[in-house]
Amino acid sequence: MTNINKKSIYKIERGIPLPSNRRGGKWAILCSQMNDGDSVVVANHNECINMRQAIIRSKKKSSAKQLSDGSYRVWKLPMEWTR
C-alpha cells in the first residue's frame, strides 16, 4: 500500500493535454478523421481489430474484409446502416 501523507495538498490542474503515446490513440485519431462510408486499409488482423474497436467506441458501426494480400479494409458506417 502507498504511504500517503495526510497533510499533503494536491493541486488540481485543468487543460493539461494527455501524452500522444496513449494506447489506441492513433486509431482513435484516424477514426475521427473518417466520414461515414470511408474505408482504410490496415496491415494485419490485429490492426483490423484495433481500428474496428476505435470505430465502435465512436458510436458507429464497422465492417471489414480481408484482401488478397493479407491486409484488411475497414469501413466506418453510420449506426442506422443496413445491408
Backbone as a chain_set.jsonl record, in Angstrom:
{"seq": "MTNINKKSIYKIERGIPLPSNRRGGKWAILCSQMNDGDSVVVANHNECINMRQAIIRSKKKSSAKQLSDGSYRVWKLPMEWTR", "coords": {"N": [[0.822, -1.178, 0.0], [0.364, 2.26, -0.619], [2.034, 4.85, 1.061], [0.536, 7.593, 2.027], [0.92, 10.928, 2.723], [-1.024, 12.511, 5.015], [-1.149, 15.22, 5.335], [-0.582, 16.307, 2.953], [-1.128, 18.481, 0.209], [-3.009, 18.485, -2.615], [-2.888, 19.669, -5.886], [-5.235, 20.579, -8.218], [-5.209, 20.498, -11.679], [-6.205, 21.888, -14.72], [-6.754, 21.464, -18.259], [-4.4, 20.327, -19.133], [-2.812, 18.624, -21.658], [-3.168, 15.204, -22.705], [-0.584, 12.712, -23.046], [0.636, 11.907, -26.322], [1.217, 9.284, -26.832], [-0.603, 7.432, -25.948], [-2.245, 4.296, -25.531], [-3.93, 3.027, -28.297], [-4.442, 5.48, -29.33], [-3.675, 6.357, -31.93], [-5.477, 5.042, -33.551], [-7.934, 6.047, -32.75], [-7.632, 8.717, -33.502], [-7.342, 8.455, -36.288], [-9.849, 7.344, -36.86], [-11.519, 9.476, -36.108], [-11.028, 11.244, -38.14], [-12.252, 10.156, -40.291], [-15.137, 9.976, -42.404], [-18.585, 8.852, -42.434], [-18.92, 5.887, -44.279], [-16.388, 5.963, -45.333], [-13.27, 4.207, -45.878], [-10.393, 2.338, -44.776], [-7.218, 0.839, -45.334], [-5.616, -1.613, -43.492], [-2.714, -3.231, -42.081], [-2.758, -5.853, -40.898], [-4.533, -8.516, -39.076], [-4.661, -7.845, -36.317], [-4.425, -5.04, -36.359], [-6.748, -4.51, -37.728], [-8.709, -5.301, -35.868], [-8.146, -3.427, -33.834], [-8.742, -1.016, -35.163], [-11.466, -1.357, -35.741], [-12.488, -1.45, -33.133], [-11.969, 1.177, -32.311], [-13.731, 2.514, -33.997], [-16.184, 1.512, -33.093], [-16.137, 2.531, -30.485], [-16.541, 5.17, -31.112], [-19.199, 5.308, -31.465], [-20.246, 4.244, -33.842], [-20.913, 1.967, -36.578], [-19.033, -0.788, -37.96], [-17.352, -2.436, -40.666], [-15.49, -5.078, -42.144], [-13.104, -6.488, -44.427], [-11.027, -9.081, -45.56], [-8.256, -8.701, -47.647], [-6.689, -9.86, -50.716], [-3.919, -9.799, -50.392], [-3.494, -10.22, -47.72], [-3.878, -8.059, -46.09], [-6.306, -5.839, -44.537], [-9.422, -4.25, -45.245], [-11.193, -1.707, -43.719], [-14.313, -0.355, -42.942], [-16.042, 2.599, -41.932], [-19.185, 3.053, -40.682], [-22.502, 4.508, -40.574], [-24.687, 4.453, -37.657], [-27.285, 3.692, -38.339], [-26.993, 2.118, -40.534], [-27.774, -0.407, -42.889], [-27.693, -3.521, -44.669]], "CA": [[0.0, 0.0, 0.0], [1.094, 3.514, -0.697], [2.003, 5.674, 2.254], [0.169, 8.942, 1.623], [1.0, 11.907, 3.797], [-2.352, 13.1, 5.159], [-1.037, 16.666, 5.332], [-0.27, 16.729, 1.589], [-2.145, 19.246, -0.501], [-2.957, 18.171, -4.033], [-3.332, 20.767, -6.732], [-5.968, 20.14, -9.402], [-4.827, 21.285, -12.846], [-7.071, 21.653, -15.877], [-6.237, 21.876, -19.557], [-3.123, 19.683, -19.428], [-3.091, 17.603, -22.673], [-2.667, 13.849, -22.495], [0.51, 12.371, -23.959], [0.153, 11.358, -27.587], [1.579, 7.877, -26.953], [-1.58, 6.596, -25.259], [-2.631, 3.095, -26.265], [-5.12, 3.178, -29.119], [-4.587, 6.861, -29.741], [-3.586, 6.568, -33.378], [-6.693, 4.524, -34.185], [-8.996, 7.0, -32.446], [-7.391, 9.894, -34.337], [-7.681, 8.065, -37.661], [-11.301, 7.181, -36.904], [-12.162, 10.79, -36.033], [-10.819, 11.923, -39.413], [-13.048, 9.468, -41.305], [-16.574, 10.211, -42.506], [-19.351, 7.625, -42.645], [-18.734, 5.324, -45.612], [-14.96, 5.921, -45.665], [-12.576, 2.978, -45.504], [-8.941, 2.413, -44.648], [-6.565, -0.463, -45.414], [-4.664, -1.842, -42.408], [-1.752, -4.261, -42.465], [-2.982, -7.224, -40.422], [-5.746, -8.776, -38.309], [-4.629, -7.089, -35.065], [-4.745, -3.655, -36.682], [-8.16, -4.518, -38.095], [-9.457, -5.331, -34.608], [-7.949, -2.139, -33.167], [-9.478, 0.013, -35.893], [-12.9, -1.592, -35.541], [-12.811, -1.045, -31.766], [-11.996, 2.645, -32.294], [-14.977, 2.913, -34.657], [-17.274, 1.171, -32.176], [-16.075, 3.498, -29.384], [-17.056, 6.45, -31.605], [-20.655, 5.118, -31.62], [-20.555, 3.939, -35.233], [-20.754, 0.565, -36.952], [-17.884, -1.026, -38.829], [-17.326, -3.658, -41.445], [-14.12, -5.331, -42.595], [-12.922, -7.574, -45.384], [-9.62, -9.395, -45.797], [-7.86, -8.566, -49.044], [-5.901, -10.989, -51.219], [-2.532, -9.722, -49.931], [-3.46, -10.455, -46.279], [-4.266, -6.855, -45.369], [-7.748, -5.726, -44.312], [-10.083, -2.977, -45.478], [-12.161, -1.461, -42.654], [-15.228, 0.732, -43.239], [-16.778, 3.266, -40.858], [-20.568, 3.132, -41.15], [-23.417, 5.14, -39.619], [-25.391, 3.499, -36.802], [-28.519, 3.214, -38.972], [-26.641, 1.429, -41.765], [-28.212, -1.793, -43.085], [-27.31, -4.045, -45.984]], "C": [[0.867, 1.242, 0.0], [0.936, 4.288, 0.601], [1.75, 7.118, 1.822], [0.215, 9.847, 2.849], [-0.338, 12.624, 3.885], [-2.317, 14.62, 5.162], [-0.712, 17.2, 3.931], [-1.444, 17.497, 0.991], [-1.96, 18.969, -1.986], [-3.549, 19.319, -4.82], [-4.008, 20.193, -7.972], [-5.603, 21.082, -10.541], [-5.725, 20.904, -14.01], [-6.371, 22.099, -17.151], [-4.871, 21.302, -19.9], [-3.396, 18.576, -20.447], [-2.489, 16.249, -22.294], [-1.505, 13.58, -23.433], [-0.025, 11.681, -25.205], [0.458, 9.871, -27.739], [0.62, 6.967, -26.194], [-1.97, 5.416, -26.138], [-3.931, 3.34, -27.027], [-5.311, 4.563, -29.686], [-4.572, 7.048, -31.247], [-4.845, 6.081, -34.083], [-7.855, 5.475, -33.939], [-8.856, 8.256, -33.307], [-7.772, 9.603, -35.78], [-9.188, 7.955, -37.823], [-12.004, 8.532, -36.904], [-12.017, 11.568, -37.339], [-11.646, 11.314, -40.54], [-14.501, 9.914, -41.254], [-17.271, 8.865, -42.652], [-19.189, 7.169, -44.094], [-17.283, 5.273, -46.053], [-14.36, 4.599, -45.229], [-11.079, 3.234, -45.449], [-8.393, 0.985, -44.734], [-5.536, -0.538, -44.298], [-3.867, -3.103, -42.713], [-2.123, -5.681, -42.064], [-4.248, -7.318, -39.572], [-5.781, -7.976, -37.012], [-4.963, -5.622, -35.304], [-6.21, -3.509, -37.069], [-9.031, -4.477, -36.831], [-9.354, -3.985, -33.898], [-8.747, -1.031, -33.841], [-10.974, -0.141, -35.686], [-13.332, -1.196, -34.137], [-12.878, 0.472, -31.646], [-13.287, 3.157, -32.924], [-16.162, 2.656, -33.736], [-17.317, 2.155, -31.01], [-16.595, 4.871, -29.808], [-18.549, 6.366, -31.924], [-21.073, 4.938, -33.07], [-20.457, 2.427, -35.437], [-19.529, 0.437, -37.839], [-18.087, -2.32, -39.596], [-15.902, -3.84, -41.94], [-14.101, -6.51, -43.553], [-11.43, -7.802, -45.563], [-9.349, -9.333, -47.299], [-6.924, -9.706, -49.44], [-4.448, -10.972, -50.734], [-2.398, -9.913, -48.415], [-3.78, -9.221, -45.456], [-5.796, -6.826, -45.249], [-8.224, -4.331, -44.683], [-11.177, -2.852, -44.425], [-12.98, -0.227, -43.019], [-15.834, 1.289, -41.965], [-18.178, 3.542, -41.381], [-21.438, 3.848, -40.128], [-24.175, 4.091, -38.815], [-26.632, 2.932, -37.474], [-28.255, 2.44, -40.259], [-27.182, 0.006, -41.764], [-27.83, -2.233, -44.482], [-28.451, -4.028, -46.918]], "O": [[1.965, 1.256, 0.555], [-0.156, 4.37, 1.164], [2.649, 7.783, 1.309], [-0.387, 9.549, 3.88], [-0.748, 13.28, 2.927], [-3.361, 15.253, 5.005], [-0.581, 18.41, 3.745], [-2.606, 17.184, 1.249], [-0.885, 19.193, -2.542], [-4.588, 19.869, -4.456], [-3.404, 19.402, -8.697], [-5.675, 22.302, -10.4], [-5.971, 19.722, -14.251], [-5.515, 22.985, -17.134], [-4.243, 21.744, -20.862], [-4.151, 17.655, -20.136], [-1.443, 16.172, -21.65], [-1.443, 14.165, -24.515], [-1.02, 10.958, -25.147], [-0.006, 9.254, -28.697], [0.987, 5.848, -25.833], [-2.016, 5.539, -27.362], [-4.915, 3.809, -26.455], [-6.25, 4.798, -30.446], [-5.371, 7.815, -31.785], [-5.24, 6.645, -35.104], [-8.678, 5.687, -34.829], [-9.854, 8.796, -33.786], [-8.447, 10.407, -36.423], [-9.743, 8.423, -38.817], [-12.984, 8.716, -37.627], [-12.814, 12.467, -37.609], [-11.733, 11.889, -41.625], [-15.033, 10.197, -40.18], [-16.633, 7.858, -42.956], [-19.308, 7.97, -45.021], [-16.965, 4.612, -47.041], [-14.873, 3.945, -44.321], [-10.573, 4.212, -45.998], [-9.027, 0.04, -44.265], [-4.688, 0.344, -44.161], [-4.294, -3.941, -43.507], [-1.837, -6.623, -42.804], [-4.948, -6.325, -39.373], [-6.84, -7.472, -36.64], [-5.71, -5.025, -34.529], [-6.838, -2.494, -36.769], [-9.98, -3.698, -36.753], [-10.356, -3.458, -33.414], [-9.357, -0.202, -33.166], [-11.676, 0.849, -35.477], [-14.427, -0.662, -33.959], [-13.748, 1.0, -30.954], [-13.872, 4.127, -32.44], [-17.049, 3.501, -33.617], [-18.396, 2.571, -30.588], [-17.039, 5.653, -28.967], [-19.098, 7.252, -32.579], [-22.127, 5.42, -33.483], [-19.974, 1.703, -34.566], [-19.046, 1.421, -38.398], [-18.887, -3.176, -39.218], [-15.182, -2.86, -42.135], [-14.951, -7.4, -43.502], [-10.658, -6.853, -45.7], [-10.121, -9.849, -48.106], [-6.426, -10.431, -48.579], [-3.811, -12.023, -50.67], [-1.299, -9.78, -47.878], [-3.937, -9.32, -44.239], [-6.486, -7.687, -45.794], [-7.518, -3.347, -44.465], [-11.988, -3.761, -44.248], [-12.425, 0.816, -43.363], [-16.11, 0.543, -41.025], [-18.34, 4.195, -42.412], [-21.144, 3.803, -38.933], [-24.292, 2.947, -39.255], [-27.0, 1.789, -37.202], [-29.191, 2.136, -41.0], [-27.068, -0.707, -40.767], [-27.662, -1.405, -45.377], [-28.311, -4.434, -48.071]]}, "num_chains": 1, "name": "protein.A"}
